[in-house]
Amino acid sequence: MGQLTTVLIYVAILGGLWFVMIRPQQKKEKATQKMRNEVADGDEIVTIGGIYGKIISQKDDTITIEVGADKVKLKIARWAIARVENTK
């Protein structure tokens, strides 16, 4: 009976850790992936490197952004988008 109780305690602890640590991380990753897939031309974004730019075109996993007053064009990977500042 004591061994069964010990096993149940460990299962409860692991279940609690999953709900407290792993599940929120999975939800956050899913939301980030959704945000990256839903960006549109004209959206203002920030890359993971801290570059602010405006999306001008998209192709599969690459995005072209305009940066700065000179409107320099940079091609970045879709996964490099950290956040969307504002939409159109």
N, C-alpha and C positions, 0 to 999 in steps of 0.2 A: 504494500500500500504506500509506503514511503517513497519508493522509486517512481511510482506513477505520479505522485504529487510533485516530485522534483521535475519530472519530464513536463508536466502540465505548466509548471511555473516558468520553465525555459521557453516553452511554446508561447506563453502569454507575453513574456518579455520580448521575444523576437517579433511577435505580432504588433506589439506596441511600438517597437522601434521602426517597423515598416511604416506604420501610420504616421509616425512623428517625423521620420527622416526621408525615407525613400519616396513615398507617395507624393508629398508636396513637390519634390524635385522633378518627378515625372510630369506632374501637372504644369509646372513652370516651363519645362522643356517643350511640352506640347503647345502651350500658348505662344512661346517664342517662335516655334516652327510655323505656326499658323500666321503670326504677324509677318514673318519673312515671305511666306507664300502669297500674302494678300497685298503686298506693296504694289503701287501703281505708278505709272509715269506721272511726274509732277510732284510726287511726295518728297518732302524734305527728310533726310535720314542722317543718322550718325553711325559711323562704322565702329568696329571694335577697337580700331586704332585712334579714334577720336576725330576723324575727318568728317566735317559737315558738308553735305552736298545735296543736290537735287537730282532725282532719277530722270534720265532722258530716254533710256531704252532698256529693254530686258530681253535676254535670250537664255532659255533653260536655266542654267546655274550661274550665269554671269549677268551683271548689271553695269550699265554705263551711267556715271554720275557727272554732273558739272560742279566744279569747285571754284570758289573765289570770284573776285571781280573780273578776272580775265577769262572766266568760264572755261577753265582747263577741264578736259574730259579725262576721267579715270575709269578703267574697267576693273571691277571688283567681283569677288565671289559672293553669291547670295548669302552664304553662311556668315559673311563678315558684317552683316547689318546688326548693329547693337539695338537700335530703337528708331522709331519713326517719330520725328519731331512734330510735324503737322502734315495734314493731307491737303493737297492742292490748295 
